């Protein structure tokens, strides 16, 4: 006569699978911060004039203005396009240097700007061979207890928006996570 098989392993297996999926999800969320840009409500946005602190950094939106972009290359200095310049102030509040790197060097997500209707404002892209006034070099260190400013350039946004959300992958500054900054449209100089 054959022995009856036990059925108690089903619940334990299901719980084990759920724990494994949770651990994998946490790992993806924690170690791949670009995934967080897909979920803009994951953390409360940093309001205009406020500073985000994390990973030895203090970061805030210092200014936003629609202006002509100044570029420089082997041919000299000249005017580029009319772009939206969002200026971040990055403070190194730690005791070790912080390395800024462009997202392309890191495989990190590019900054994203969304208006209050959820429309994406494209980045203003220039050739890698040009230097853009107001931007940190492609790889530059920020000394301990020092601060730098860095412009992120976007195309001029469409009319009618009352506010914008800027998603910044903090891997650009050697930190982790994606931070959202709220930018009221009336704080953007030159926006019509």
N, C-alpha and C positions, 0 to 999 in steps of 0.2 A: 504494500500500500504506500502511495506517495505522500510525503509530508506537505501540508498546506503552506503556501508562501505568505509571508507577512506583508502588510500594506502600509506600515507606518513610515516608510522612507519617502513617501510622496510630499508630505508637508515640509520635512527637513530639506529635501532637494529644492523645493520652491523657495524657501527662505534663503538657502545658500545661493541660489541664482539671483535673487533680489539683492542680496548683499554684494555679490560680485558685480552686478550691473551698477549699483550705487558707487562702488569703489572706482570702477572704470569711468563713470560719469564725472565724479569728483576730480579724478586725475586729468581728464580732458579739460574741464572747467578751470582747474588750477594751473596747469602747465602749458596750456595753449590759450592765452588771453584773447587772441583774435576771435575765438568762438563767442566770447561775451558780447561782441559788437552786434551779434545777431539777436540779442535780447536786451534792447535798450532800457527796459525797466528794471534790470537786475539790481541796480543800486541807485540811490537818489542822486540826481544831478547836482553839481556844485553851482550855486547861484553866482551871478555876476558880482565881482568884487570880493568873493570868498576864495579861500585857498584850500587846495587839496593837499593833505600830508600823508605820505606813505613811502616806504622803501628808502628812507633817508632824504626824501625830497619834499619841497613845498612848491606846488605848481598852481598858477592862476592865469586867467585871461587878463592881460594887462591893458590891451587895447584891441579895437577892431575898426578898420577903416577901408573904404574903397578908394584906391589910389593907383597911380601908374607904378608898375614894378620896374625897378632899376636893375639892369643886368650887366655883367661884365664878362668878356671872354678875350680871346687873343686879338680881337679887332678893337678892343677898348670898351668903354662904358657907353650904354645907350638905354633908351626907354623901351620897355616891353609893353605888355598889354595892361589895360585897366583891370585890376583884380581886387578881390577882397583879401586883405591882409589881417589875419588873426594872430596877434602877438601874445605868445606865452612867456611868462616870467618863470624861470626854473631856478629855485634856490636849493643848493646842496646844504642840508642841515646836519649832515653826518660828518665823520672824521676821515673819510676816504674820498678820493676823487670819483666823480660820476662821469661815465663816458656817454656822450650823445652819439647816436648813430642814426642814419636815415633808415626808415622802415625796410627799404629794399635790401639793405645790407644784412638785416636781421631775419628776414622772412616774416616780420611782424606785419600786422594790418596797417594800411595807410589810414591817416586821419579821415574821418567822415563828418560831413555837415548835413544835418537834416533840418528842414523848416518845420513849423508847427502843423503843417498838413502832411508831414511824412515824406515830402519830396526831397530827394538827394541833390545837393549842390556839388557839382564835380570839382575835383582838384584842378588848379591851374598848373599845367605841366610845362616845364622848360627842359631843354637839352641838358644832359648831365655834364656837359663841358662848360657850362656857364656858371658864374657865381651870382647869387641873387642877394642884393642888399637887404639886410635884416635877418638873414638866415645864418645859423651856425654852420660851420664847415661840416662836410659829410661825416667826419669822425673827430670829435673834439671833446676834451675833458673839461669838466667844471670843478674847480678846486673846492676843497672843504670850506664851508661857511661863505661861499661866494655865490653869485647869481649871474645868470645870462638871460638874454631874451632871444626868442626864436620865432620867426614869422612862418605861419602855415598859410599857403596861398590857395584860394578858391576862385572859381569864376564868379562874376557878379551875380548874386541871387536874384530870382524873379521877384517882382513887386507883390505886395500884399501880405507877406509873412509878418507876424507880430513878434516871433521869437525863433531861435535856432538852438539845436543841440549839437555840440561838437564832441565827437567820440575820439579820444586819444589813447592809443596803445602805449602804456607807460614803458614798454620794452625799449622805446626810442631813447629813454633816459636811464637804461640799466635797471629798471624796476619791473614790477609785475602788475598785471591787471589793466583793465580798460576803464578810463574815467570819463564821465560826461560832464561837460560844462554848458550851462544855459547862458545864451547870449540874447538879450532883448534887442529887437530890431532898432529901437530908438537909441541904443548905445553905439550903433555902428555909424561912424562919421562918413558922410558922403553917400549913404544909401538912400536912393530915391524911390 
